[in-house]
Amino acid sequence: MTQEQTTSLMTDQEVYLYATDFRRAILGDAPSDRMCVAISAPLCSALRVLEVPVELVQSDFGPFNHVFLDLLDGQFLDPTADQFNWLNVGAFPAIYVGPPTLIHRRAKRYEGTRWDDLLSEFKRLQPSFAAIEVGAMVKSVLKTLPPEMIQWPSA
């Protein structure tokens, strides 16, 4: 991860810290297994609201479909990369920021869920837009979904 300015508003380090707090607000200490869309899609929208140039992407990694963020500067931000540590493809931290790895290769735009409108409105109502607050709101929304749509990991 570089100290480059991702945008005029946030450095790469600030984006990393935002993603870390965001993930923690949703998962706590629970594992990230099968939570890539549930975390990456709203995180992408939150970063867009903060004017960070980012794209939601997916890769097909064998039998798996994995969703994460393209920072559009040659780096990826993957808030659930650690779920693949069992594959022995690398020891990933909870939040991975860096060049593409085996699980990020051949990434293409993800056309799924967009949270942009909801998070834009939340920013209007909650101007601080702190990652902990946004993540807690996203978690509340996710908890209203039917159990077959999202499988919460056990801590």
N, C-alpha and C positions, 0 to 999 in steps of 0.2 A: 504494500500500500504506500502510495506516495503522499507527500504533503501538498501536492498540487491543489489548486483551487478548482473544485468541481464546478462551481458556479460562483457568481459574485456574492452569493449568500452563504454557502457552506463549503468548507474544505472537505477533502476525502476523509480526514479523521473525524470531523463532525458528522458526516454521513454514516460512518462506521458506528460511532457512539449512538446516534439516533436509532440505527437498526438494532443495536444491542438492547437498548431500553425498550424498543417496540416489541421485540421478540420476548423479552422478559415479562412485559405486561400481559402478553397473551398466554405464554406457556408456563411462566414461573420457572420451576426447576424440572418440569416434565420434559421427556425426550421429544425431539422434533419429527419422529417417524410419521410419514404420510401427512405432514402439515405444510408442505411446500406452497401449495396454492393458497391455503388459509392465511399464511403469513406474507408470502411474497406479493400477492395481488393487492391487498390494502397498503402494504409498505410502499409499493411502487406508486400508488395513487397519492399517498401522503408526501412522498418525496417530490412528486410532480407539483403538488400544491405549494411546496416550499421552493419551487422553481429549480429543482435539480434535474438535469437532463438524464432521463432514465427510460428504459423500455422493459416491459415484461416479456420474458422469453422462456422457451422450453427446449429441452433436449430429450431425445430418445436414447436412453442408456440401457441397452439390452431390452429386457422385458419391462423396464420402468420408464415412465414419463416423469420428468423432473422440471419444476418451474422455479425460476430465479430471476434476477435483475441484471440487465446489461447497462453499465454506466456510460456507454457510448464513447469511452476513451480507451478501449482495449482491455478494460477490466470488468469483471463480474462481481456482483454482490449477491452472495448466496446465504440467506439467513437460516437455512436448514441443511447445509452441506454435511454436517456431522451425522445425519441419519445414514450416510453411506459408509461410515467407518467400518462396519461389519464386512464390507466387500473387500477390504484390504487394498483399496485403490489410493489410499493416502489417509493420513491422520488429519482430519479437518477440524478446525476450531468451530465453535457454535456459529459464528458469523465468519464466512470466508469472503475476503476481498482480494482479488488478484487476477492474474491472467487465467485463461480457460484451462481447466484440468480435464481429465478423462470424462468426468460426469457433465462437463459444460460444453463439450465439443459439438459442433454442428447445431448450435442453438438457432432457433428460428422464433419469430414473433408468436407470442401466445395470444390467442383470440378469445380467451375466456373472460371471466368475471372482471368487471371494472368497478372500482370504488370511487372514481374521480368526483362524481356529483355529490355523493354523500360526504366525502371528506372535505370538499370545497365548502359545503354548507357548515360542517363542523368547525372549520377554520374561521368562518365568519362569526360563529357563535362563541368560539373559544380561541381568541386570537393568539394566545401563547403557543398553542399547537405542540405542546411538549409530547415527546414520544410516549411517555408513561400514560398520559391522558388519552392520547389517540389510540394507543394499544388497548387500553382498558375499554374504550368505547367499541372498538372492533371486536374484542372478546365478547362483550355483551351482545352484539349483533350475531356473532357466530353461534353463541349459545342458544339462540332462538331457532336455529335451523334444525330440521328433523335429524334424528340420530344417524340415519343412513347416508346423510350428505356429508357428515364430518365425524371422524372417529377421534375423539380426544385421547391423547396418550395418557397412560397412568404414570403418576410421578415415581 
